[in-house]
Amino acid sequence: MTKLRAAITAVGHHVPEKVMTNVELEKLVDTNDEWIRTRTGISERRILEHGATSDLAVPAVQMLLKNRGITADEIDAIIFATVTPDMFFPATACVLQQKIGAKKAFGFDISAACSGFVYAISVGTQLVETGAYKKVLVVGADKMSSILDYTDRNTCILFGDGAGAVLLEPITDGVHGVIDHKLYSDGSGGDFLYMKGGGSLNPPSHETIEKKLHYIFQDGKSVFKVAVMGMADVSAEILQRNNLTGADVDWLVPHQANLRIIDATADRMGLDKSKVMININKYGNTTAATIPLCLSEWWHEGKVKKGQNLILASFGAGYTWGAVYVKWAY
Ligand code: UT7
């Protein structure tokens, strides 16, 4: 019998209108456009002025539904990857369900930081592969501006707000769909990238606010070293276990944290830069949204085609990292 797989059958994305350039950041912290561009590849990022993470996701999902020609009440499940949920609970997946009118769907959030989307697609794939669910919506969205300290030049220059979504549906042609996925975590990385305030460890108080515990902290240099290794290693591993070489890959869809990490991963895979999706220059690091934002933008530009081999790869807080091999189905 041909294996039941999950295929990506529609994509959508959304970024808020307000652009924050590197030059604007020069007015807030001791930085400069040249440093940010050469060290990270970022020129500007988008900022959501009003609303929450679910408000970024709604238009992304509406774009996806329009592309697929279905209504929200046909969705069976919503998996929402984010580290900036609207609230601790209920899950942002439930908030989104209500906002889009996905009446029969169940939903839950995944917290795996910058690897959130890769984790969510792996989980969603397996929901479809069991045969139990036919339309699984996988969303990656973050309002990173809500947890950034705009007096900390180590972090505020890096991140932006955005959302992307894909629909997973069953496919039985034995060729297309999500072919393989591999995930990793290493909790010892928790000391280098975190937000310590607001949870049960440090419930919100005057003290947690004074100590700036409700903002992201990152030891960039330490994270950089392991991110380069982790993303390159897992990408090489997914190629190897599927008997692929760089020549077989049509698109690398990397998490957009730093252009230098992306370049190192592409080099390790033996990939020409023309095969790498890069939009970090426009959006910065949108955490769970980076990969679906790329997928949707490139698909809308007609550059992603049926039968192409895509490798999605990420590295983020936790540490968490992983890769997904997709043979594009439509
Ligand atoms: O997405 C989740 C995972 N996260 C990542 O993958 C991010 C990984 N880390 C990085 O991308 C990089 O480490 C950063 C972009 C965060 C920093 O780049 P770097 O090349 O590692 O810079 P650095 O931290 O080693 O800093 C180099 C210099 C320092 O000055 P000194 O000590 O050499 O005098 C910093 O103080 O650059 C200085 N610096 C800045 N200068 C201007 C740090 N931030 C800034 C800034 N503007 N914004």
Residues whose N, C-alpha, C, O or C-beta is under 5 A from the ligand:
A	BS01	UT7	D30 T31 N32 W35 R39 T40 C114 R153 N154 I157 G220 K221 V223 F224 A227 A257 N258 F315 G316 A317
